[in-house]
Amino acid sequence: MSTNKELISKIGLRLDGRRANELRRIRCKLGVFTQPDGSAYLEQGLTKVLAAVYGPHQVRGGRSKAQHDNAIVNCQFSMAVFSTNERKRRPRGDRKSTELSMHLQQALLSVIKTELYPWSQIDVYVEVLHADGGIYPACVNASTLALIDAGIPIKEYVCACTASLANNDTPMLDISHQEEIIGGPTLTVAALPMSGKIVLMEMSQRFHLDHLKKVLEKALKGCRDVKQILDEAVRLHVRDVGSSTGWAGTG
């Protein structure tokens, strides 16, 4: 719902002090759990997400459900009951959770090399610990890191970001919950930054055609910026693992 409140001040600052083209601070870590095959924790602003990957493993429910040429990718999204100000009666299984699970699966299927694991299944579980806007992008970004931590081959990073329009003419990226409430439509994009492909695009409301192109370009820029941050986190994780095992200094 739009209001008369300006999302960007006269000096170019948003409500949280960022400029229009700035991401919220992203902090992430791979390998936060030992039980799953891969895991990651990601904070994007105040939105906090855990992702865990199990597999590839034998298909649950019998061989009849397996695919002879590809792995099955099962995604499950849930929100902790304390993740928002409103207490949730059903942390998973509601309509929103089912929809986000499907959207997450769509994004991950675009990069996982499922053909390498026929007759197998890969499970991706994501839980939102705190929600403050951009829930789906944070889940996609955390899942990408968890897949890498699990050693599952992917074609490239899949990253996601939101964008919107401030003051009716200025595109801005990585929308917070406060901006979602008092601003206009929000565009959510999941993309492959290296190849430039878009794997998912969703609008909370309709954009005017004159505005859609520049808002989309801003969201894609956000995806590229996120990719750089995730890639740096992966490199640091590999270096730390290598240092602890002693192979980083060999060669």
N, C-alpha and C positions, 0 to 999 in steps of 0.2 A: 504494500500500500504506500503510495507516494504522499509525502507531506511537504510543507514549505521549508522544512529545515534543510540547510545546505550540507551536503556530505563532504564537500571540500571548501575550505575557507578561502578568503581572498589572498592569503599568502601561500596557497597551494597545499595545505595540510588537511588530512582526513581526521575523523573523530578520535582516532587512536594515535595520531601524530605521524602517520605514514604519508608518503606522497602517493600519487595515483598509480604509479608503476612499481610500487614496492610490495614484495611479499611480506606476510607476517614472519616473524623469526621461526625457522624450522630447526628443531633439534631431533636427532634420530640416532638409534643404536641398533646394531644387528646382534643376533645371538643372545637375546635376553633370557631365554629359557633353554634348559638342557633336554627336556622331554620331547618336544617336537623335533622334526627334522630341520626346520628352519623357523626363525622368529625375528620380530623386529618391534621396536617401540618408536613412535613418532609423535612429536608435538608440532602443531602448526598453529602458532599463536597460542590460544588457550584450549584449542581442540586437541585432545590426547587419545591416541589409538594404539592398541596392541594387535599384532597379527601373528598367527602361528600356521605353519604349513606341515602337513603330515603326508608322506608318500614320496614317490609312487609306491603303492601297495596293492594287494589283491582287492578286486572289486567287492564291496560289501553287498550282500543280498544275492550272491550266486553268480556263476559265470555267465548266465543267460543275459545279465544286464551289462556285461562288458562289451567293448567295441574292439573289433579285430584289428583296426588300423590306427586307432587313436586312444589316448588316455581320456578318462572321464575327469572333468574338473568340477569339483563340488565346492561351492562357496556358501558360507553362512555368516551373515551380518547380525550383530546384536548390540544393544546399548545397555550399559550398566544402569541399574535402577536409580543410581545417584548422579547420572551423567548430565541431567538437566534439572532446572528448578521444579519442573512438574514430575512427580513420582510416577514412573511407568508401572502399570499392572503386569504387562507382559514384556519382558525385556527382549524377547525374540518371538518370531512366528506371526507378528501382526502384519498388516498390509504393507506398511512402509519398510519394515525389515525384509520382507519377501522381495519387494521391488528393488531395494538396494543390493540384496544378494544377487539378483539376476543381472543388474547393471555391473556389479563387480566381476561376475563371471564373464560377461561380455568383454570387458576390458582385458582380463587376464588371458582369455582364450586367444586374443589377438597376438600375443607374444610367446606363450608357452609352446615349446616344440612337442606337442602331444603325440606326434607321429613316432617319436622315439620310445614311447611306452605303451604299446598296444596291450590290451587285456588288463590295464591297470587303472588306478584311480589316484587323484591328487586332491587332498582336502585343504581348503584355505578357510581359516576361522578368524574373523575380525571382531573385536569388541571396542566400542567407544567408551572410554572412561570419563571423558568430559567433552561436552558439545558446545562449541562457540562459533558456529558457522563453518561452512566448507567441510562437512562430515564426509561426503563421498570422496572428494579429492584426497583427504587425509587417509582414508581407507585404501584407496588405490595405491598411493605412494608407499604406505607401510607394507602392503602386500607385495609390491615389487621387491622391496628390500628382503622380505621374508623368503620369497622364492629364490633370490640370489643366495641367501644364507643357507638354504636347503640344498643348494647345488643343482637346482633344476634348470636345464638350459632354456634360455629365452632369446628371442631374436634381437630384442633391444629393450630399453627401458620403456615402460608405459607409465606416464605421469598424468596427473589431472590438476586442474585449477579452475577457479570461478572468476567471472568478470561481470561488471555491471556498468551502469551509466550514472555519473554524478552530475547534478545541476543541469540535467537535460542535454549535456553536450560533451562531458569529459569521461572517457572510459577509464575504469580503474579495475585492478585485479585483486584476487584473493580477498573475497568479501567476508567480513566478520558477521556475527549474528546480529549485532546492533545495526549494521548497515543493511542487512537483509530485511530487518523489520521496518526501518524508516525510509528505505530507498525504493527504487523501482525494480524491474525484472532482473533476475540473476541468470546468467548463462554458465552452465557447467560443461566443461570439455575434458575428455580423456583423449590423449593423443600419444603418438610415437614421435618424440621430438627429433630423432635422428633422420627419419624418413619423411616427416611432416604429415603423416597420415592421421586422420581423426577417426577414433574408434567409437566414441560416444559423444553426443551433444544433446543437452536438455535445457529447456528454458522454463523458469518458474512461471513466467507470463510471456505474452508475445512482445517482441521488440518491433519497433518501426523499422521498415526495410532500410531506411537511410542510416540507421544506427548499427544494424546487425554486423556489418563487415568490420567496423573498427572495434567493436566489443569482442568479436571473435578473434581478431588479431591480437588483442590484449590478452585474452585467455591463452592463446597459443604461446605468446611470449612468456607467460607465467609457467606454462608446462616446460619450456626450455630452461627457464631459471631453476625450476624444481629439479630437473634432470641433473644439472650441474651440482646441486647440493647433495643429491642422493649419490651421485657418482663419487664425490669426494668422501662421503661417509663409507662407501664400499671400499675405497682405496685405503682409508685409515684402518678399517676393520681387518682387511687382508694383511696390512703391515703389522698390526698388533698381534694377529694370530701367528704370523710368520716369526715375529720376535719371540713369542712365547714358546714356539716349537723349535726354534733354532735354525730354520731353513732360510730366514730372510737375509741373513748375512753371508750365506754361502754363494759360491759362483765366482 
